[in-house]
Amino acid sequence: MSKEKRMMVFESELKTRSDEEKGEAFIEGYFAVFNQETELWPGAFEEIAPEAFNRSLLENDIMCLDNHDTRIVLGSTGSQTLELKTDSQGLWGRVKVDLEDPFAKSAYRKVQTGKVRGCSFGFMPIKEDTEYREDGTVKWIVKEADTMEVSITAFPAYPQTAIAARQRDVDAIKKQKLEQRKLKLKERLTNG
């Protein structure tokens, strides 16, 4: 399996919370949900299994970014400004926002005012199952994701780079099925 970075994006119910006495502000919500089939494009689906984040949560310093922009780090697990955990619903997180940072304050306000409600996470699939369905569609179930970041994002849809990576997989599957049909047709013609 080739190593490719993917981003899965979806609509969420991000919330802001502040403790004015302590001068603290937080963005929290689900950055990923489990067992929810997402259509990447017509005929191609992806789903995240409940165990997908287990290793990353133990081993990785995961960043929280604004729209996958590595220049706008809102928090990280390593600095203990990002808390991530899984439950039966998905990957829940809370990032402590530094309101002294103008970029972080801007991200906080976008969520607070409802301008941004989408969430995403960037990952490389380590283990996944592939289902080839009888109707010609394909579904990937991510069993282990090397998760590098979670993001708040304005556009809850797959970015083109992730679609392009998956599209190559689907194109290869279609080519393989066409070759199989050709072989069967040749066998029928040869055998009568």
C-alpha positions, 0 to 999 in steps of 0.5 A: 500500500502506498503512503498517502496523506488523506484528509477526512472532513465533515460537518460537526457541532464545534463549540466554543467555551471560555473562562473569563476569570482565568482568561481561557478559551476553548474550541471543542467537538468531534473531529471524526465520527466512527462507523459513518460512511462518507461518500468521497465521490459517486461510487467511492466511500470511506468509514473510520473504525473505532480503533483507528486512532488508538496508536496515534493517541498514544504515540503522536504529537497531534496538532490542531490547525486552522484549515490544515494550515501548518502556520496556524497551530491552535494547540498540540497534544505534546504541549498539553493544549490539545486534548483528544480522546475517543468514545463510542461516537468518535474522536473528541477534542478540546483545544485551549486557544491562545487569545494573545495569538491573532490567528488563534483568536481569529479561528476562535471567533470564526467558530464562536460566530458559526462561520466555521462548523466543519472539522477534519483530520489529516492521516495516513492509512496504516491498516484498512479493509476494502469492500468491493460491492456488487453494485460496482462501488468501493468502500474503504474502512480505515482500521488504523490511521497515523493521525498527524493533525485535526483541523477546524475547516470552513469546507466540510468536503474532501480536498482534491488531493485526497480525492485524487489519491483515492481515484487512482485506486478506483481507476486501478480496480476498474482496469482490473475488472475490465481485464477480467471481463476480457479474459472471460469473453476470450474463454467463451469465444475459444470454448465455443 
